[in-house]
Amino acid sequence: MLSCFLLSIHKGLVCEEGIFLHLLVDASANTCDNLLVGRIVENLLNPSGNLNHQILLGTTCGDSGSTQTDTRGLECAVAIEGHHVLVYGDEGDYPAKNIEQLITNIDNCILECDAFLLTLGINLDEIIAETNTLDRLEMLRQAYVRILEKDDWKDRFKVLSNLLMNLYDASKPEIFERGWHNDKFAPISYINGLFCNQIDDEKLKRAKARMAEKLDQSVTSTNQVCDNADYVIHQGKVIDLSKINVDDLRKEISLTPYKAFEIDNLRVFIEKLLEQMINKNCMRISFSERYKSIINRYNAGGSENEDYYEKLLQLIEELKKEQGRSTDLGLKEEELEIYDLLIQGKMLTKGEEQKVILAAKNLYQKLMAEKDSFLVVDWYKDEQPRKKVFSLIQVSLNRDLPESYDRVSFVDKTNLIMNHFIDMAIQGYGWGAA
């Protein structure tokens, strides 16, 4: 028979009764790596630190990986679910499982989860009382969608429901022998399954497919990087953003009965899009900041649902325009980034803007022409190639920038471009990577 330990790694959750142990970590910690979990197991199960163990890392709500070392017939398995760690080991090495305490903790966790759902207007008693199976499933979907509306609600429910499922798993198989039953366990478990993609709900799947069709309607090829400013890689696909119809998205959101669910999918798309756009041009960070502001304001109750949805759609429209800006200026994406760095903080005339466009083009072309001669691995650590790159930037900008860039501006911009080029090399991204 296996004994079981639950390590709750989340602020505010204390489980320290019988065999339940509590580990408090920084509130920002969302996962544990293999080394940390290994140390936890060793310190808890064998204070001497000499315990050989086998560790299996995974999550109910995501991918899993594993590392293994052989044991003396002793097996440990560690499963991380969200913020929780479940450790199994042979009974001979650990205290016996206290099934009565486990069942008490399960019931208490259900009470806390039920109380939390009631604050959101989700009444589990009403769901349980519904005798029509299809209507009951729809009520569960609506409960799931309601929880999705706010990030804090979603995070809180995941913590509580993951903890409940861990407790329930820890009580097996004895809980079956005791004939334990709680009517509210099934609906909480079902909603948790929706969050963890363990339940294949046909209506939610169709809603997700409709949104995906609107977002991915213009896939042109797969597994290919495209330099055109109108394209972005999304989940391994090249998508022409200019063909995404925001009005179609607006219509889909207005008609769907699962608004928060489709908005959640839309947010995943926006976040991926922002990540890739910023990797192409560091000056687009303001779009990310605006996105976070929209989300934070809504989570704080500062905007209504319809206003929140509309602001996200407006952001997509602006991102579409941004994706096409390099084409409008006759620049490559890489040249556009240099251009944006050069005009930052400057008030220029149309004529001066054209000169800066030319300066960005020429500088990029010269850097690429000389790339093979100095862009070796860790080139930025060597004084000679650093001086060569800096001189190239300095000479090129000195020749092309308009007179409005005085000595101070010129030095600032030269250093800014040089530092950005080094940053790309250090972090291994963008056109400046070796």
N, C-alpha and C positions, 0 to 999 in steps of 0.2 A: 504494500500500500504506500502511496506517495504522500509525503507531507508537503505543505504548501506555504509559501511566504508571499505576502503582498507588500511591495515597497511603493508607497504612494509618493510620487515625485511631483508635487504640485503645492503651491503655497496655500495655506489655509486648510488642507486636508490632513487630519491627524488620525492614524490608525495604529494604536499602540496597545492593543489588548490581546492577551494570549500570545498567539504566534504572529500577530500582525505587527509589523515594524514600520516606522515612519522615517523617511529621509527627506530633509528639507534642503532644497537647493535654491539658487538664484531664480527669481521670478521669470527671468527671460529665458531660462533653460527649457527647451522643448523636447530634446532628445538626449539619450545617453549613448556614448560610443562604447565599442567593445571593451576597451581598456577600463573605463569607469565601471561598467557592469561587472567585469572580471574582479576588480578590486572589492566591489560591494559583496559579491558572492564569497570571496576568500575571507574577508574580514568578518562577515556574519557567521559563516558556517565553519570556519576553522581559524581562530584568532592567531594561530602560529603562522598563517600565510602560506603553508606548504600544500594546501589542498589542490590536487589536480582536478580540473573541472571541464565540462563541455558546455559551451554557451551557444544558444540559438537566438539570434536577434530578429525581431519581426514586429509588424504591427497589424492590428485588425483593419486599420484604415489605410494601409499603404503597402509598399513593397517590403520585402524582407531579405535579409542576408544572413550569413552564418559564419562563425569561425569555430573550429573544433580542436580539442586536444583530448587524447585518450585518458582514461581514468582506470582506477583499480576496481572496476565493476560499479563505480559510482557515477551516476548520471545527473547532471543538472541541466535544466532548460530555462532560459530567461526570455520571456516574451514581452517586449515593450509595446504597450498600447497607448498611444498618445503620450500622456505624462505618467503612465504607470508601468511598473515592472513586476512581472510574475515569475517567481523562482520556484522550481520543483526540484526535489532531491529525495534520496532514499530515506525512509523513515528511521532507519537505524542510526542515522547521523544527526537527526533533528528532533525537536519535541513533537509529540503526537498532535495531530490536527484536532482542534476543539470545534467540533461540528456545531454545537449549540451556539457558540460565540459567532461562528460564521453565519449561521442563519439569522441571528439577531442583527448582525451588521448588514446583511442583505435587506432585511425588512426596514432597517433605519435608512439605508440608502434609497430605497424606494419611496419612503416618506419624504425625504429631502427633495428627491427628483420631482415627485408629485406636487409638492409645495411650490417649487420653482416654476413648473409648467402652468400652475394656476395663475401665477403672476403675469403670464403671457396670454391668459384667456383660454388656455388649453385644459379642458376638463376630462381627465381620464375616465371618470365614472360615466360620463355621457357616451364616450367612445365604447366602453365595455357594454353599456346598456343597449346599444344599437344592435338589433337582431339581424338586419339585412347585411350580408357579408360585403357586398359591393359598396354600400353606403359607409360601412365601417372602414373599409380601405380608403375611401375618399376622405374621411375624417382624419385618418392617420397621415395621408398625404398633406392635407391642409395644415396639420400640426407641424409636420416637417418643414413646410414652406414658411410657416409663421416663425419658427426658430431661426431659419436662415436670414430673416430680415435684418438682424443686428449681429455684428461680429461678437459682441460680448455674450449675447444669448447663445449663439452657436458654440462658443468656446466653453461656456458654463455647462451646457447640456452634454457636450462631449466628455468633459471631465467626470460629471456625475454618472452618465450612462456607461462609460468605459470602466469606471470603478465598479459599478454594479455587475457588469459582465465578468470582470475579473474575479470578484467575490463569488459569483455563481459558479464559474469554472473551477475555482479553488475548492468548492464544496462537493464536487462530484467525486465518487458516485454516491457518497453517503446521503446526499440531499434527496436522492430518489427513494432510498430506503426509508427515509423519515416521512415520506408522503407530503413534503412541503408544497404549499401552493399560495400564490398571491396573485389576485386577478390583474393587478397593475403591472406585473412583470412583463407580460406578453406585449402590451402596446409600447412600453418603453424599449424593450428589446427590438421590436419591429422598427421603430424610428431610428434607433442606433444602427440597425442594419442598413437603413437607407443612407445614413451618413458615411458608413464604412463600405458602401458599394457591395454589400453582401446580399442585398435583396434586389432582384431584377423587376422593378415596377414598370409595367408596359406604358402607362400614361406618362410617367415622368421621363421615360426613355424617348417617347415620341416628342415631348416638349423640348428635350435637350437636342434631339435631331433637327427639329425645326429651327432652333436658334443656330445650330452648327451650319445648317444649310445657308442661312442668311450671311453668316460670317465667312464661310469657306466656299461661297458659290463660284469664285473665280480662280480656283486652283489651276495653275498652269503647268507645273511639273513637281516632282518630288525629289528629295535628297539632293538638292542643288542650291547653291548660293547664287543669288542674283544681285548685281551691283546697281541695277536701275532704282532710282529713288522712289518709284511708285510701287515697289515690291518689298515684302518683308517675309522672313521665314517664320512660319507658325506651325509648331508640332511636326517639323520635317517637311512642310509644304511651302511652296512659293505662292504667295497670295497677292493679287493685284488689288491694293486698297482702293484704288480709284473706282473700282466696280462694285464696292460694297455700298448698298443702298441703305442709308440711314433711315429713310422714311419707312422702308420695309421692316427694319428692326423696331422702329417706333410702333408700327401697326401690330407686329407680333407681340410686343410687350403689353399693349393695350388690350389685346384679345385673350391672352392666355390666362387661365385660372391659377397658374402657378408662377406669378410674377417674380417673387423672390428667388425661386429656383432658376429661372432663366436669367435674371440679373446676376446671380452668382456665377453662371457660366460666362456671361458677358464680361464680368470682372476678371475672370481667369484669362480671357482673350486680351483684354486691355493691358493687364499686367505683363503678359508675355510680349505684347507689342511694344510697350514702353521699354522693357528691358533691351530688346533688340534695337530699337531706335536710338536709345541712349548709348549703346555700344558703338553705333555708327557715328554718333555726334554727341559729345559730352555736353554741348550747350542746350540740349533738349531736357535737361534735368528739371526745368521749370514745369514741364508737362507732368512729370511724376509728382512733383510737389503739389500741383493743382489737384491731381487725382487723389492723393492722400487727404487733402483738405476737404474734398467732396465726401469721401468716406467718413472721415472723422466727424465732420459736421452732422452727417446723418446719424451716425452712431450715438452722438451726444444729444440727439433730439432737436437739432437746429434746423431741420428741413423736413417737409412732408414727403411721402412716398413718391408722388407724381413729380415733384420738383427734383428729387434725387435721381429718378430715372432719366429725366430730361437733361440734367447736367451731365450725366454719363454719356448720353447720346451726343450732346453738344461737344464734349471732349473728343469723341471719335471723329466728328466732322472736322474739328481743328487739327487732329492728327492726320487726317486725310490730306488737308491742305499742306501741312508740314512735310508729308511724304513727297508731295509734288513740287516743293519749293526749289530743289536743286535743278529740276528740269526747267522751271520758269526762269532761273538765273543762268542757265546754260552751264551748270557745274556738275561734276561728279560728286557723290556723297562725301568723299574724302576732302575734296576742294571746298565743299560747303562748310565743313567743320572748321577748316582754316579760316575761311571768310568770316564765319560767325565769331571766332576768337578775335579776329582783327577788328571787327566793328563793335565789339562789346564796349559799352560806355562811351561811344563816339556819336556825335551828331554830324552827319555827312550830307553833302549835296548829292544830287543824282550823278553828276560828273565824277565826284570823288568816290562814290559807290562803285562806279564802273572801273575805276583805277584799282580799288581794293579787290574786286572780282579778278582782274588781271593778275594782281599780286598773288592771290591765293592759287590761281591756276599755275603760274610760273613756279612758285615755291614747291608745290606738290610734284610737278613734273621733274624739277631738279633733284628733289629728295629721292624720288623713285629711280631716276637715272643713276644716282650714286649709291643706291641702296646696297647693291651687292658688294661694294668696296668697303663699306664700314659697318653694315648691319649684321655682324656676327653675334653669336650668343654672348650675352652680358657685355655688349659693346660700351654701354653707358658707364661701366666700371673703369674703363680705360681712358686716361686723360687725352690721348691722341685722337681717337675717333670722336670723343666728345667735342674737342676743339674744332674738328673738321665739320661736324654737323652744325655747331653754333655759327661758325664762319659762313657756311653756306646759307643758313637762314638770314644772317645779318646782311650779307651782300645782296641777296635776292630782294629782301624787303626794302633795303636802302635804295635800290634802283626803281622799285615799282610803286611804293606807297606815296600817296599825295602829300603835298606840303603841309597839310593840316596836322599831320603827325609830327609834332615837334620832338626835340631830343628826348624829353622825358617819356612821351608816348611811345616813341620808337624803341627805347630801351625796355620799357614795360612789355610791349608786344613781342619783342624778340625773345625775352626771357619766358614769356607765357607760352609761346609756341615750342621753345626748347624743352621746357618742363613737361608740357603735354606729351611731346614726342618720347621723352624718357619714361613718363608714366605708362604709356602704351607698351613700351619695351619691357618694363619691369613686370607689368600685370599680364603681358602676353596676349593682348587683344588689339583689334583694329589694324589699320594700315601701317602703323609704326612698329608692329611686332617683328622681331627677327625671324 
